[in-house]
Amino acid sequence: NMMPQTRKEIFFDVVKLHWFDLFILALVLLVSFLPVLMMTVINDTYDIQYMAELAENASSEALQTAQASIISFRNIIAFLSIPCYMLFAVAVSGAMRLMRQYAWEEVTFFWRDLWTGIKQNWKQTVSIAFVLGLQNAVGQYLSGMSSLTQDPAMKIASGIFLGITWILCFPIGACMLAPISIYSNNFRQNLKVGFVLFARNPFKTLLVLLGMTCLFWAGLYPNFLVHLI
């Protein structure tokens, strides 16, 4: 009777018993995410330097050239970020194995189970990261082209594309992570399971993901210091 009986109780039991391992795991995930953060710093540094040079020549033609140059550089960064997301997904694949072991109250050896999870799950988690990263890069490219050309049709297309990516594909990918760490299914089977899980509670899933990623929404604010923090 002293054992945790509900998922909520299991959650707090895991935090209580494995708080140090969870802290180390957070550091592992942070290190694997550093390349993505570096891409953000490089992008912001380019923007700052370019706009500083532009301040000396603020003609309309120079502004248009600057806009095109900044959008082009952002597109390059978006595509270069894809392998960075894939690297982060490798660490996530190991983390999901640890989460499974902790939730099931199994005997867990941190580094061995982390490596086992990577070996078992990396192909599918990396595939998810590649698809989402590519969709995001293509969406940013379409958004940038719509800003340059002022084409309403392309602006609508980029909005729809990014909406599908982050309101449909991202939640389905998130729902796939648990089945990937539990079942010996192929990618297509886990994709079906992820879609069913999301379809059962779409608004709840979106709300939870919004809360989990709320810190990253600060990146929409155009300020280098905010991005760095």
Long-range contacts (C-beta under 8 A, 24 or more apart in sequence): 3-105, 10-103, 10-105, 14-102, 14-103, 18-102, 18-108, 21-98, 21-108, 21-110, 24-110, 25-95, 25-98, 25-110, 25-114, 28-91, 28-94, 28-95, 28-114, 29-88, 29-91, 29-92, 29-95, 31-91, 32-87, 32-88, 32-90, 32-91, 33-88, 33-91, 35-84, 35-87, 35-88, 36-81, 36-84, 36-85, 36-88, 38-84, 39-77, 39-80, 39-81, 39-84, 40-219, 40-227, 41-227, 41-228, 42-77, 43-73, 43-74, 43-77, 44-224, 44-227, 44-228, 45-224, 46-70, 46-73, 47-224, 48-224, 67-147, 67-148, 68-148, 71-144, 71-145, 71-147, 71-148, 72-144, 74-140, 74-144, 75-137, 75-140, 75-141, 75-144, 78-136, 78-137, 78-140, 78-141, 79-137, 81-133, 81-137, 82-129, 82-130, 82-133, 82-134, 82-137, 85-129, 85-130, 85-132, 85-133, 86-126, 86-129, 86-130, 86-133, 88-129, 89-122, 89-125, 89-126, 89-128, 89-129, 90-118, 90-122, 90-125, 90-126, 91-118, 92-125, 92-177, 93-117, 93-118, 93-120, 93-121, 93-122, 93-124, 93-125, 93-126, 93-180, 93-181, 94-118, 94-121, 96-121, 96-125, 96-177, 96-178, 96-180, 96-181, 97-121, 97-181, 99-181, 100-181, 100-182, 117-181, 121-180, 121-181, 123-187, 124-176, 124-180, 124-187, 124-190, 125-177, 125-180, 127-187, 128-173, 128-176, 128-177, 131-169, 131-173, 132-165, 132-169, 132-170, 132-173, 135-161, 135-164, 135-165, 135-169, 136-162, 136-165, 136-166, 139-165, 167-206, 170-209, 171-198, 171-202, 171-205, 171-206, 171-209, 172-198, 174-205, 174-209, 175-205
